Amino acid sequence: MKVALRLACVMVALLLGRHALGQGAGAAEPGKAAEPPKARATPGAEGKSAGGEGLREKKSRVSRVENQGWFVVSVDEKLPNGQSRVVLFHVPPRTGVGGAADGTLRPAGELVQMPVAWCVRGRGLYMLFEEPPRPPAFPGPPKPRRLLTVRATRTETGEWATDPAGRPDVLPNLDGAGEMIDIVGCGPGIVAVRRVDGRVRLDVLRMDATSSAAGWEQVNGLPAELEECEDRLAIAGGEQGVLIAAAPTHVGAEGAGVLWSVNLTGQAPTWAQRPLGALGARALRHADGVLTLCAGQLLASWTDRAGAFHVVSRELDGRGEPTPSDAWRDLATQPGVYSAFTPVAMDQDERLAVMYNPPAPDKPKAGETTRPESRLMELSVRTGRVLYDGPIRLAPPISGADYVLMGVVMWMVLGMVIAGIVPPREGVVVIAEGSSIAEPMRRVIAGVIDFSLAMLAVSRIEGVALDDMLTLGWWSGEQGQLVVVQALGALVVVCTVFECLLGRTPGKLVSGCEVVSTQVRLGASKQGEARPSLWRALVRNLLKWGLPPLGLLGVMDPGGRGRHDQFARTAVIVRYVPEDEPLDDDFDG
């Protein structure tokens, strides 16, 4: 009884430590609340103008590792410095190990200033900040732009966390010349697009393995038409470089627009130019037109005056280059989305996530603000089907894996307490002649073999890769815990059948032991008479696999029989052939 209570206390302590570890890894910056805003967020930021027009930031949310998505959101709440509160949201993957539910965002931190531009590369979020301009009384060169970054990481418990947990990491500054258009993440690194003295300029901060540069370097060889372009530009990042699209926006403008691509993986950039296409140009003629790269698809999205959200797509070839300009297709149209929207590519899930603000009610109710809460829409980039469209679901502080673990712990604690209090009612323990209680190591080997076979079978059914099973995060994650629970359930059924019919499981067959009933006649030696009944085999395996700590305590039992054997009136034995005792020489007759 005391051992059971001590083991239960240890399990509860491990659960609390696991939860504290997961929460501590994703803590917000000291002095800032980790709680996300409850209401009315404004996605993205008002972008810088191109050609004198109010251009919204065109974001390409392209990732290379697990294709993480991020939102940088400015909310209504004001900070002491007079600026709006800025919250970072991480979009966890929907598929794979520990996939999040549709519509889920994870609050990942806060900022005191809205970045002028931001992008995603791999699991990292990269944010570019501009300093206030110098006052006229103190002329001088413009202040450099600061580049900060945070990353989404998996903790040892399988949960998502923000790294670093405090202040973001600092990367090399970008000089303050010109007017920013956007920054995008691509395979070689981070690319900044701006206009300097009326000309388009590209700079790259290389982050690939072959890079030796310690700062930003200018991309040379821009096509003259791009360098002198005054039309609206939209940029998307790919594995080898970036795509830049331009479409005429002045009144009466026609034409298909232009699409440039640059490969930045070599020593010198390689440029290519092709028509953008009618549908793509139509998207970019709108003030909120956005170009996004997602799962091998080039997406162009915009909203019309009626509040409908449109997405058109264009396939990329094996080299990541766009297909012919006439290959655009209408992907999706969703009503109720107005101009304040921000798209995020979820490459791993082949989805496009869109945060937007629905229209405000004409006559708000008493106590209700005129600005509605932001919503999240997720649509498939393959079929255009809307997979989710509703309120933002914030990732709970306790994950599904925590609930599973708490349920299992409570069941085990309750079962072990009851098993320790209620004494087994068994009479005289008798085993057949020519057998003995199996050694503890032999029983441990049998149990390990049975559990391993069950885990392999269930993991194959669930489609879990062997590499995932070899990581600690998988075992502590939701999928790992569910697979373990399913394996234990399967062991209860399979071992019951095997022990009832054969007296042995595969593990016991390998280790050379078997299960027998202890309620047999003295001297019975037939194997068929010693097999446990179906009821006794079920009770034994339900206690052994349903309460694994109880089975482990049975190994340490001085009598070689744990509580599961005592309640089921069974024993694990090994058979031997008794040796004939030599006759005493002094024995007469």
Secondary structure, DSSP 8 states (H G I E B T S, - for coil): -HHHHHHHHHHHHHHHHHHHHHHHHT---TTS--S---S-EEES-----BTTB-------B--SSS--EEEEEEEEEE-TTSSEEEEEEEE--SSSTT---TTEEEEEEEESS--SEEEEETTEEEEEE------TTS--S---EEEEEEEEEE-TTS-EEEESSSS-EEEEEE---SEEEEEEE-SSEEEEEEEETTEEEEEEEE-STT---SS-EE-----HHHHT--SEEEEEE-SSEEEEEEE--STT--S--EEEEEE-SSSS-EEEEEE--HHHHHHHTSTT-EEEEETTEEEEEEE-TTSEEEEEEEEB-TTS-B--GGG-EEEEEEES--S-EEEEEEGGGTEEEEEE-----SS--TT--SS---EEEEEETTT--EEEEEE-EE--SS-HHHHHHHHHHHHHHHHHHHHHHS----------TTEEE--HHHHHHHHHHHHHHHHHHHHHHHT--HHHHTSHHHHHSHHHHHHHHHHHHHHHHHHHHHHHHTS--HHHHHHT-EEEES-S-TT---HHHHS--HHHHHHHHHHHHHSHHHHHHHHT-TTS--HHHHHHTEEEEEE---------TT---
